[in-house]
Structures are given as C-alpha cells and as structure tokens.
Amino acid sequence: MTEFEYNRDEVPQEVLLELVLDFNRNFAGYVKEVDADLFERAKDYARSFTEVEGYDITFLDIEGDEND
C-alpha cells in the first residue's frame, strides 16, 4: 500500500485529496503504458476492494491529451 507522509497541520484535506488523485492518475498511466495487461488486472483488483457503503462509483478508463 502506498502511504503519504505529510504534516496534518500544514496540508489541508482538499490539497491532500488532490495530491493523492494526481499521484494515482500518474501511477496508473505509467503502469498502463508499460504493461497494459498488468494495468487491467490491477484495475480489476482495486475495483474489487473499493467500496463505500451507500455509493456506487463507475471507474472509467479515459484516454486524454497529455496536456490535461
């Protein structure tokens, strides 16, 4: 599991969320580029453990411009 070291008194929750999401996008993009089969297996694995009671989330694999 990836954990982030940060000072809770200095990093607002909104900034932490943005950092984690950005890291996730970059990490997933790299894995997808290097090993597409591993990316698909990892995505399916992560989906099976990503549940929040009362919420239904659909994960989309969107090809985007590198400048996004």
Rosetta blueprint (number, residue, H / E / L):
1 M L
2 T L
3 E L
4 F L
5 E L
6 Y L
7 N L
8 R L
9 D L
10 E L
11 V L
12 P L
13 Q H
14 E H
15 V H
16 L H
17 L H
18 E H
19 L H
20 V H
21 L H
22 D H
23 F H
24 N H
25 R H
26 N H
27 F H
28 A H
29 G H
30 Y H
31 V H
32 K H
33 E H
34 V H
35 D L
36 A H
37 D H
38 L H
39 F H
40 E H
41 R H
42 A H
43 K H
44 D H
45 Y H
46 A H
47 R H
48 S H
49 F H
50 T L
51 E L
52 V E
53 E L
54 G L
55 Y E
56 D L
57 I L
58 T L
59 F L
60 L L
61 D L
62 I L
63 E L
64 G L
65 D L
66 E L
67 N L
68 D L
